[in-house]
Amino acid sequence: MTVTLADVREAAERIAGALVRTPCLRSETLSQLAGADVVIKFENLQFTASFKERGALNKLLRLSAAERDRGVVAMSAGNHAQAVARHACRLGIRATLVMPRYTPSVKVEQTRGFGAEVVLHGDDLSQAAEHAEKLAREGGRVFVHPYDDPDVIAGQGTLALEMLADHPDLAALVVPVGGGGLAAGCAVAAHGVAPGLEVYGVEAERFPSMQQALAGEAIVCGRDTIAEGIAVKRPGVLTREILHEHLRALLLVGERDLEEAVLLYLDVEKTVAEGAGAAALAAVMRHRERFAGRKVGVVLSGGNIDGLVLASIIERGLARSGRLTRLVVLLPDRPGALAEVTRLIAESGANVIEVSHERAFGRVPLREAQVQFVLSTRGGEHARELCAALGAAGYAIALPDAEPRP
């Protein structure tokens, strides 16, 4: 069994009008930063904020009347669950979604909100999948696989058809890879329309399962990643065959790469991407030598990110860029000393966010105190200028989180 360009085109006709034809736009700023001509497919603008609606809807529309009557079961870390829940309930099909226990609450609640039954089971996708398959067998219901299904793969490939219709001169296409459904569908569609186009998959370094599977290696994954949408330990069999034929390369990105890509989308494009959704951009920024000077299609595959995770990524990004700075000052333990330091900080243009004044603990001399400030600054250079001003005033200072200057 395989998937063809004709399958993808039929899927596009089948789902037309029921989904958003998301924009595919060039980013001037990201192009400058990457040294390439970067075009972004904004799948976070789908109703459920993910590309998963394409494959899920195509699969559901292919069910027989008897299969619809029996209902469906699916497993997912969130986006596939929301997609199946939304369209199953819209089509009057009973749906049960099995999700791992660690799934972000925003995805769980949104899935329930569509009217589907949600079962939280297992610590990862593999355990959730086993339970979902068991429920499907016991209930005689159709199991809607999130990626290793030809109808799902064909539906996901409609994304690439839209990209190439908008930008037929793409030289490369970069797609996140978890189980491989999106990348497989896009690769089939892309090479059917533009055989010379290079298709790249992207995995998190902590979950390189498809790369290991393609190499015939034992699959060894880490425990956690902010790209939970592609944290898959069991890549698809059909998707693996398709990717083996069509992928130019599988690229890996680290956790910091993913965090920085999420921030780039937020800062530059004013749009929200989840960790997995930002993986393709992370790969273009990390492996820029592969894409330099070329027109590159980047799939922003989803925007369902937990608010607390996003807040943490923003705060960590501000700290790395120097816009949030931790400054430690040793000052005499006498009245007015703290006021003098805060005056110098204010004169420098920095803003005090937090202050911690330490006397009893630590290793400072008896008549001195150590004060830790968390400051809002304009960046690393501004923080160093502030340190110079405090040093000139006679204070011993340190930037404990400063990275070495290049």
Secondary structure, DSSP 8 states (H G I E B T S, - for coil): ----HHHHHHHHHHHTTTS----EEE-HHHHHHHTSEEEEEEGGGSTTSBTHHHHHHHHHHTS-HHHHHH-EEEE-SSHHHHHHHHHHHHTT--EEEEE-TTS-HHHHHHHHHTT-EEEE--SSHHHHHHHHHHHHHHHT-EEE-SSSSHHHHHHHHHHHHHHHHH-TT-SEEEEE-SSSHHHHHHHHHHHHH-TT-EEEEEEETT--HHHHHHTT------S--S-GGG--SS--HHHHHHHHHHEEEEEEE-HHHHHHHHHHIIIII-----TTTTHHHHHHHHTHHHHTTSEEEEEE-B----HHHHHHHHHHHHHHHTSEEEEEEEEESSTTHHHHHHHHHHHHT-EEEEEEEESSSSS--TTEEEEEEEEE-S-HHHHHHHHHHHHHTT-EEE-TT-----
